[in-house]
Amino acid sequence: MGLKHKKYIYVKRSDGWYVKVRVLNIRFGSKIEQADVGDPSRYVVIGLKTRNPPQKAIIVGEEALPEELRNQLYTI
């Protein structure tokens, strides 16, 4: 699966795994668009869990995401 123009990010969990997440109407990168990044409806957990994310992937810590989304990360 490709990363497709910064529409996907990898979230680093506290147990060392990375989970792929689709972001809607937000582009993470060098500049973050002015959008509500705390809105849980803007994130979709894809279900891909890996120890080694792609080299060019944008990696975000789970602390930067809403609480509802953090709970979904651990169901995978």
N, C-alpha and C positions, 0 to 999 in steps of 0.2 A: 504494500500500500504506500502510495506516495504522500508527500506532505502538502502539495497543491496550494501554493501561494499563501502560505501562513494561515490556512484555514484549520490546520490540525496542530495540536500541541501535545507534548508528552508531560504528564504530571508525575513527579517523583514522590512516591509514597514513603512513609517512615520505615517500612520493612525492606527497602532496597529495590522494589519493583517499580517499573514505569508503566503507566496506563495511557493509552491513546485517547484523546478527547477532541471532538469536533467543536469548534467555536463558531457561533453564528453572529455575524455582523460585528465582529471584533477581529482585528489583526494584531497579534502579538509580534514583536520584533524590536528593531531599534527605536521605533516610535509606536506607541500604543495610541490608537485612535481614541478620540474622546467619546467613550461609550461607557455604559454602566457595567463594569466588570464584575460587580457584586450580584448581578441578577442571575439566579440559577437556571432560568429558562433559556439562557444564551449558550448553554453547554450541553453536549450530548456525549455520554460515555460510550465509546465504540465497542469496547470489550476486548481489545488487544492488550495483553499484558506481556512485558518483556523485561529482561535484565539489561539488554544492550540496545538503547534507542539508536536511530540513525545519527550519523555525525552532524548533519545539518539541521537536525530537529531543534525546535524551540522547547526548552525544558523549563517548567515552572514548578515551584514548590507547592505542596498541597495547602500551605498556610495562606496563599494568595487567592484561594478559591472560596466560594461560599460554603457554609457548613453542610447544607443539603447535598451538595456535590461531593464533598469529602466522604460522606457515608456511602454514596454510590460507588466510589473508587474501591472500597474494600469488599464489595459484593462479588467482584470478579475474581 
